[in-house]
Amino acid sequence: MIAPSSPATSPPPKKVQLEPRDDPFYRMATLGDRLIAFALDCTFLFCVFAMVDAWAFMRWGIVDGAELKLTLAALLIAQSLNTATFFLYLWLLEAIFGATLGKAMVGIRVVQIAERNPLAALAIRNLLRVVDGLAFYLVGAMVAGCSKMHRRLGDICAGTVVIEEHFGSGVKIAAMALWTVVLAGAVWSVPRICETNAALPSRYLNQVVVQVGRNETSAYLTVASFHVNIAKK
């Protein structure tokens, strides 16, 4: 637990983004709550990635009948967009609001306990997910488990902690509604994106890396020299 020196009354960004409460202490978010929030965020981002990847693959891939050939350009563009989306989602929402959609739905929030620009602090916190996320976040979980305030390496370096936060019902409903809309949007839009064939041939990096398709007897996936063939019943 931490005791804030003085409650903040203005919205973030601030050194410590907390609203006044009757209780002078703030409870640290449990590792379980943080895991659930991260799982919700990953589900949200997976749906965004599905839409982005479908667009990139159909744009820079090669459609040949029932076969889709993914070029190196298509894979690099999709991966670059995914990485940028992942970082910007976590960085900007935590820096501006103190919480992502997952954190808002669970009821936890990121606050600063060190004097540093919020954008810089939250950029450091999320860039260090590269280290904390090793072995499926085993590194981050071990560091947080050994920390008195449940701080992973990114929190320690950025000067942040994750606390329990009682968001209003309006905030939680809005976060849940946006989360649901994106999931439904991905389910609706991805098949329709894949039906289009607006390929834009690339002059560079046009080597075919992945092939996926089907024929009369089977469906197949080829990645370099690795080949999977699933026979139809």
Sine and cosine of phi, psi and omega as CSV:
sin_phi,cos_phi,sin_psi,cos_psi,sin_omega,cos_omega
0.00,0.00,0.45,-0.89,0.08,-1.00
-0.76,-0.66,0.47,-0.88,0.05,-1.00
-0.92,-0.39,0.91,-0.41,-0.01,-1.00
-0.92,0.38,0.61,-0.79,-0.04,-1.00
-0.93,0.37,-0.61,0.79,0.07,-1.00
-0.43,-0.90,0.74,-0.67,-0.05,-1.00
-0.92,0.38,0.63,-0.78,0.00,-1.00
-1.00,-0.04,0.63,-0.78,-0.02,-1.00
-0.92,-0.38,-0.19,0.98,-0.01,-1.00
-0.99,-0.16,0.41,-0.91,-0.04,-1.00
-0.94,0.34,0.30,-0.95,0.01,-1.00
-0.90,0.43,0.37,-0.93,0.12,0.99
-1.00,0.07,0.67,-0.75,0.10,-1.00
-0.61,-0.79,0.19,-0.98,0.01,-1.00
-0.87,0.50,-0.76,0.65,0.09,-1.00
-0.80,-0.59,0.93,-0.38,-0.12,-0.99
-1.00,-0.01,1.00,0.10,-0.06,-1.00
-0.72,-0.69,0.55,-0.84,0.11,-0.99
-0.99,-0.12,0.44,-0.90,0.00,-1.00
-0.91,0.42,0.61,-0.80,0.03,-1.00
-0.66,-0.75,0.28,-0.96,0.08,-1.00
-0.94,0.33,-0.60,0.80,0.00,-1.00
-0.98,0.21,0.84,-0.54,-0.03,-1.00
-0.96,0.28,-0.13,0.99,-0.02,-1.00
-0.92,-0.38,0.44,-0.90,0.00,-1.00
-0.87,-0.50,0.77,-0.63,-0.06,-1.00
-0.99,0.14,0.70,-0.71,0.09,-1.00
-0.94,0.34,0.62,-0.78,0.07,-1.00
-0.92,0.40,0.65,-0.76,0.02,-1.00
-0.96,0.27,0.39,-0.92,0.04,-1.00
-0.89,0.45,-0.54,0.84,0.04,-1.00
-0.89,0.45,-0.70,0.71,0.02,-1.00
-0.90,0.43,-0.63,0.78,0.01,-1.00
-0.92,0.39,-0.60,0.80,0.03,-1.00
-0.92,0.40,-0.68,0.74,0.01,-1.00
-0.90,0.44,-0.69,0.73,0.02,-1.00
-0.88,0.47,-0.66,0.75,0.01,-1.00
-0.92,0.39,-0.61,0.80,0.04,-1.00
-0.90,0.44,-0.65,0.76,0.05,-1.00
-0.90,0.43,-0.67,0.74,0.04,-1.00
-0.91,0.42,-0.64,0.77,0.01,-1.00
-0.90,0.43,-0.62,0.78,0.05,-1.00
-0.89,0.45,-0.70,0.71,0.04,-1.00
-0.87,0.50,-0.75,0.66,-0.04,-1.00
-0.93,0.38,-0.57,0.82,0.04,-1.00
-0.86,0.51,-0.65,0.76,0.03,-1.00
-0.92,0.39,-0.64,0.77,0.07,-1.00
-0.89,0.45,-0.70,0.72,0.01,-1.00
-0.88,0.48,-0.63,0.78,-0.01,-1.00
-0.87,0.49,-0.68,0.74,0.02,-1.00
-0.93,0.36,-0.69,0.73,0.01,-1.00
-0.90,0.44,-0.71,0.70,-0.04,-1.00
-0.91,0.41,-0.66,0.76,0.02,-1.00
-0.87,0.50,-0.68,0.73,0.03,-1.00
-0.90,0.43,-0.72,0.70,-0.02,-1.00
-0.91,0.41,-0.65,0.76,-0.02,-1.00
-0.92,0.39,-0.64,0.76,0.00,-1.00
-0.96,0.26,-0.41,0.91,-0.02,-1.00
-0.99,0.14,-0.69,0.73,-0.08,-1.00
-0.92,-0.40,0.03,1.00,0.10,-0.99
-1.00,0.01,-0.07,-1.00,0.00,-1.00
-0.83,-0.56,0.87,-0.49,0.03,-1.00
-0.99,-0.15,0.85,-0.52,-0.01,-1.00
-0.77,-0.63,1.00,0.00,-0.06,-1.00
0.91,0.41,-0.87,-0.49,0.01,-1.00
-1.00,-0.08,0.28,0.96,-0.03,-1.00
-0.87,-0.49,0.67,-0.74,0.09,-1.00
-0.91,-0.41,0.83,-0.56,0.04,-1.00
-0.95,-0.31,0.86,-0.52,-0.01,-1.00
-1.00,-0.10,0.86,-0.52,0.02,-1.00
-1.00,0.07,0.21,-0.98,0.04,-1.00
-0.89,0.46,-0.58,0.81,0.03,-1.00
-0.89,0.45,-0.70,0.71,0.00,-1.00
-0.88,0.48,-0.69,0.73,-0.01,-1.00
-0.93,0.38,-0.66,0.75,-0.01,-1.00
-0.92,0.39,-0.66,0.75,0.01,-1.00
-0.91,0.41,-0.70,0.72,0.01,-1.00
-0.88,0.47,-0.71,0.71,-0.01,-1.00
-0.91,0.41,-0.62,0.78,0.03,-1.00
-0.90,0.43,-0.69,0.72,0.02,-1.00
-0.91,0.41,-0.63,0.77,0.03,-1.00
-0.89,0.46,-0.71,0.70,-0.02,-1.00
-0.90,0.44,-0.70,0.72,0.01,-1.00
-0.90,0.44,-0.67,0.74,0.00,-1.00
-0.90,0.44,-0.70,0.71,0.00,-1.00
-0.86,0.52,-0.75,0.66,-0.05,-1.00
-0.93,0.37,-0.73,0.68,-0.05,-1.00
-0.90,0.43,-0.63,0.78,0.02,-1.00
-0.86,0.50,-0.79,0.62,-0.03,-1.00
-0.93,0.36,-0.71,0.71,-0.09,-1.00
-0.90,0.43,-0.81,0.59,-0.11,-0.99
-0.94,0.34,-0.66,0.75,0.00,-1.00
-0.91,0.41,-0.65,0.76,0.02,-1.00
-0.94,0.34,-0.59,0.81,-0.01,-1.00
-0.95,0.30,-0.60,0.80,-0.07,-1.00
-1.00,0.02,-0.71,0.70,-0.09,-1.00
-0.95,-0.32,-0.25,0.97,-0.04,-1.00
0.99,0.10,-0.03,1.00,-0.06,-1.00
-0.40,-0.92,0.59,-0.80,0.18,-0.98
-1.00,0.10,0.00,-1.00,0.03,-1.00
-0.87,0.48,-0.68,0.73,0.00,-1.00
-0.88,0.47,-0.70,0.71,0.01,-1.00
-0.90,0.43,-0.64,0.76,0.01,-1.00
-0.90,0.45,-0.65,0.76,0.00,-1.00
-0.93,0.37,-0.59,0.81,-0.01,-1.00
-0.98,0.19,-0.55,0.83,-0.02,-1.00
0.99,-0.15,0.70,0.71,0.08,-1.00
-0.72,-0.69,0.32,-0.95,-0.12,-0.99
-0.50,-0.87,0.55,-0.84,0.06,-1.00
-1.00,-0.05,0.78,-0.62,0.06,-1.00
-0.77,-0.63,0.39,-0.92,0.02,-1.00
-1.00,-0.08,0.60,-0.80,0.10,-1.00
-0.84,-0.55,0.17,0.99,0.02,-1.00
-0.75,-0.66,0.44,-0.90,0.00,-1.00
-0.98,0.20,0.97,-0.23,-0.01,-1.00
-0.31,-0.95,0.49,-0.87,0.05,-1.00
-0.85,0.53,0.77,-0.64,-0.06,-1.00
-0.84,0.54,-0.66,0.75,0.00,-1.00
-0.90,0.44,-0.66,0.75,0.02,-1.00
-0.92,0.38,-0.70,0.72,-0.03,-1.00
-0.88,0.48,-0.73,0.69,-0.03,-1.00
-0.96,0.28,-0.43,0.90,0.12,-0.99
-0.92,0.40,-0.69,0.72,0.04,-1.00
-0.88,0.47,-0.72,0.70,-0.02,-1.00
-0.83,0.56,-0.68,0.73,-0.08,-1.00
-1.00,0.07,-0.46,0.89,0.10,-1.00
-0.90,0.43,-0.56,0.83,-0.02,-1.00
-0.98,0.21,0.05,1.00,0.18,-0.98
-0.89,0.46,-0.38,0.92,0.06,-1.00
-0.85,0.53,-0.61,0.79,0.02,-1.00
-1.00,0.07,-0.75,0.67,-0.02,-1.00
-0.87,0.48,-0.49,0.87,-0.08,-1.00
-0.99,0.10,0.02,1.00,0.01,-1.00
-0.88,0.48,0.60,-0.80,-0.01,-1.00
0.82,0.57,0.74,0.68,0.03,-1.00
0.84,0.54,0.73,0.68,0.04,-1.00
0.92,0.39,0.36,0.93,0.07,-1.00
-0.92,0.40,-0.62,0.78,0.01,-1.00
-0.89,0.46,-0.76,0.65,0.01,-1.00
-0.89,0.46,-0.64,0.76,0.00,-1.00
-0.91,0.41,-0.63,0.77,0.00,-1.00
-0.92,0.38,-0.69,0.73,0.01,-1.00
-0.91,0.42,-0.70,0.71,0.01,-1.00
-0.91,0.41,-0.60,0.80,0.01,-1.00
-0.91,0.41,-0.49,0.87,0.01,-1.00
-1.00,0.02,-0.12,0.99,-0.04,-1.00
-1.00,-0.05,0.65,-0.76,0.00,-1.00
-0.89,0.46,-0.56,0.83,-0.03,-1.00
-0.96,-0.26,0.33,0.94,0.05,-1.00
0.83,0.55,0.72,0.69,-0.03,-1.00
-0.98,-0.19,0.81,-0.59,0.12,-0.99
-0.99,0.17,0.03,-1.00,-0.07,-1.00
-0.85,0.52,-0.65,0.76,0.02,-1.00
-0.87,0.49,-0.63,0.77,0.04,-1.00
-0.92,0.40,-0.66,0.75,-0.03,-1.00
-0.89,0.46,-0.72,0.70,-0.04,-1.00
-0.95,0.30,-0.52,0.85,-0.04,-1.00
-1.00,0.04,-0.26,0.96,-0.06,-1.00
0.96,0.28,0.71,0.70,-0.01,-1.00
-0.79,-0.61,0.33,-0.94,0.14,-0.99
-0.67,-0.74,0.33,-0.94,0.06,-1.00
-0.93,-0.38,0.84,-0.54,-0.07,-1.00
-0.88,-0.48,0.26,-0.96,0.13,-0.99
-0.96,0.28,0.64,-0.77,-0.05,-1.00
-0.67,-0.74,0.75,-0.67,0.02,-1.00
-1.00,-0.07,0.99,0.11,0.06,-1.00
-0.93,0.36,0.50,-0.87,0.06,-1.00
-0.91,0.41,0.35,-0.94,-0.01,-1.00
-0.88,0.47,-0.52,0.85,0.02,-1.00
-0.90,0.44,-0.66,0.76,0.01,-1.00
-0.91,0.41,-0.71,0.71,0.00,-1.00
-0.90,0.43,-0.65,0.76,0.01,-1.00
-0.91,0.42,-0.67,0.75,0.01,-1.00
-0.89,0.45,-0.69,0.73,0.01,-1.00
-0.90,0.44,-0.68,0.73,0.01,-1.00
-0.92,0.40,-0.61,0.79,0.00,-1.00
-0.91,0.42,-0.71,0.71,0.01,-1.00
-0.90,0.44,-0.66,0.75,0.03,-1.00
-0.87,0.50,-0.71,0.71,-0.03,-1.00
-0.93,0.38,-0.65,0.76,0.00,-1.00
-0.88,0.47,-0.67,0.75,0.00,-1.00
-0.92,0.39,-0.65,0.76,0.06,-1.00
-0.87,0.48,-0.74,0.68,0.00,-1.00
-0.91,0.42,-0.62,0.79,0.01,-1.00
-0.89,0.45,-0.62,0.79,0.03,-1.00
-0.92,0.39,-0.70,0.72,0.01,-1.00
-0.88,0.48,-0.62,0.79,-0.03,-1.00
-0.98,0.21,-0.66,0.75,-0.19,-0.98
-1.00,0.06,-0.56,0.83,-0.09,-1.00
-0.85,0.52,-0.75,0.66,0.04,-1.00
-0.86,0.51,-0.58,0.81,-0.01,-1.00
-0.95,0.30,-0.58,0.81,0.08,-1.00
-0.90,0.43,-0.64,0.77,-0.03,-1.00
-0.94,0.33,-0.32,0.95,0.03,-1.00
-0.98,0.20,-0.34,0.94,0.00,-1.00
-0.99,0.16,0.38,-0.93,0.02,-1.00
-0.68,-0.73,0.94,0.33,0.00,-1.00
-0.97,-0.25,0.77,0.64,-0.07,-1.00
-0.89,0.45,0.66,-0.75,0.04,-1.00
-0.88,-0.48,0.99,-0.12,-0.07,-1.00
-0.83,0.56,0.68,-0.74,0.01,-1.00
-0.98,-0.20,0.69,-0.72,0.04,-1.00
-0.97,0.25,-0.36,0.93,-0.05,-1.00
-0.83,-0.56,0.39,-0.92,0.06,-1.00
0.79,0.61,0.66,0.75,-0.04,-1.00
-0.99,-0.12,0.28,0.96,0.06,-1.00
-0.94,0.35,0.70,-0.71,0.02,-1.00
-0.98,0.20,0.84,-0.55,-0.04,-1.00
-0.96,-0.27,-0.63,0.78,-0.07,-1.00
-0.78,-0.62,0.68,-0.73,0.11,-0.99
-0.80,-0.60,0.76,-0.65,0.03,-1.00
-0.66,-0.75,0.68,-0.73,-0.03,-1.00
-0.02,-1.00,-0.24,-0.97,0.01,-1.00
-0.51,-0.86,0.42,-0.91,0.12,-0.99
-0.77,-0.63,-0.28,-0.96,-0.07,-1.00
-0.92,0.39,-0.44,0.90,-0.11,-0.99
-0.93,-0.36,-0.31,0.95,-0.11,-0.99
-0.34,-0.94,0.21,-0.98,0.19,-0.98
-0.93,-0.38,0.55,-0.84,-0.12,-0.99
-0.61,-0.79,0.38,-0.93,0.07,-1.00
-0.66,-0.75,0.79,-0.62,0.01,-1.00
-0.80,-0.59,0.84,-0.55,0.08,-1.00
-0.82,-0.57,0.95,-0.31,-0.09,-1.00
0.84,0.55,-0.87,-0.48,0.00,-1.00
-1.00,-0.08,-0.02,1.00,-0.01,-1.00
-1.00,0.03,0.79,-0.62,-0.07,-1.00
-0.75,-0.67,0.76,-0.65,0.07,-1.00
-0.87,-0.49,0.77,-0.64,-0.03,-1.00
-0.79,-0.61,0.86,-0.52,-0.01,-1.00
-0.92,-0.38,0.92,-0.39,-0.04,-1.00
-0.96,0.28,0.62,-0.78,0.07,-1.00
-0.98,0.17,0.58,-0.82,0.02,-1.00
-1.00,0.05,0.00,0.00,0.00,0.00
